[in-house]
Amino acid sequence: MTAYPVRRLRRLRHSPALRRLVAETRLHPAQLVLPVFVKEDIDAPQPIASMPGVSQHPLHGLPAVVEEAAAAGIGGIMLFGVPTHRDAVGSGAIDPDGILNRAIRVAAEAAAGRLTVQADLCLDEFTDHGHCGVLAADGSVDNDATLEVYARMALAQADAGAAILGLSGMMDGQVAACRAALDAAGRTDVVLLAYSAKYASAFYGPFRDAVESTLQGDRRTYQLDPGNGREGVQEALADVDEGADIVMVKPAGPYLDVLAEVAAVSPVPVWAYQVSGEYAMIEHAAASGVIDRERAIGESLVGIRRAGAEAILTYWAIEVAGWLRDGRSLA
């Protein structure tokens, strides 16, 4: 007599309705954050060639972007500034009239509390050398001198109206420095998102086109070595100890193991950034006809969510939010 299996796990995969009912991982539009690039002195959106479908936006066009994001029901936007002038110390980052601080004010007014306005707190877009901090005489990044600038940036961004500051520079002590400055100014309401496990990754390539980076060399002396998973967990826990409200792993896809480990031990929310290279790979592969675009996007996001991310920064945020509202399956 044939011995048939007692447990037939396929039963729960029989129909779309059953699969939806027993799904272990779900994604909601409010868990998505849209990165937005705002460029100084342009009159119309400028497409980014390496990131199909993504553009740099003029300041006057930002309210329309915010309106679309709010209507989509996503959780927030993360603003990046692209200035016309850069200098050795990134002075545009702390100037109230610098492009990023102006963009924060415009976005906060347009959002009117319907989504969170977040701002990138880093110097790389504002320095003429492209590094994330102030340089010492020997050309290395001066960690502690950079912290002083970050503290001033935190105050400038908070004053402009940012609800969440994305500390992405990977300087030791950056969370403590920004938290101390904000608390001393009475800004205990501002949320600090620490880019805790930010790896020195090749997947940032298209982003550097988006912000017109002037970087020569690399950032391996301050961003994490891709081979080190345990160190990423240590960085996250150190940032929590310094006062981070949220910690993040970046990139997302190549570091799902780190994301899962951080999520398993973190007492604060854990986010992930699906970076420009991850986006570009799927878009270019889909354009070549070698993968199903929508299924690949959905599968990539579900995988990040399954690994433990409670929110995801992704360039597909608005599009995917529409799919979710329509009840479409992501994988």
MODAMO-V151274 format. One line per field, one symbol per residue. phi: phi as a letter, one per 40 degrees, with the letter a starting at -180 (. if undefined). burial: I if it has 16 or more other ideal C-beta (glycine too) atoms within 10 Angstrom, else O. A space follows every 50 residues. Layout:
phi->???
burial->???
//
This chain:
phi->.ccccccbccdcbcadcccccbdcbbbbdccbbccbbbbcfbbadbccdc bdgbbcbcdcccdcccccccccgccibbcbbbccbbacbgcccbcdcccc cccccccccccfgcaccbbcbacccbcccgccacccccgcccdcccdccd cccdcccccchccbbccbcgccgccccccccccccgcccccbccccbbcc bcccdcdcccbfcbcbgabccbcccdcbcdcccccccccccchccabbba ccdcbcccdcccccbccbdbbabccdccccdcccccccgcbcdccccccc ccccccchccabcaccdcccdcccccgccca
burial->OOOOOOOOOOOOOOOOOOOOOOOOOOIOIOIIIIIIIIIIOIOOIOOIOI IIOIIIIIIOIIOOIIOOIIOIIIIIIIIIIIIOOIOOIIIIIIIOOIII IIIIIIIIOIIOOOIIIIIIIIIIIIIOIIIIIIIOOOOOIIIOOIIOII IIIIIIIIOIIIIIIIIIIIIOIIIIIIIIIIOOOOOOOIIIIIIIIIIO IOIIOIIIIIIIIOOOOOIOOIIIOIOOIOOIIOIIIIIIOIIIIIIIII IIIOIIOIIIIIIOOIOIIIIIIIIIIIIIIIIOOIOOOOIOOIOIIIOI IIIIIIIIIOIIIIIIIIOIIOIIOOOOOII
//
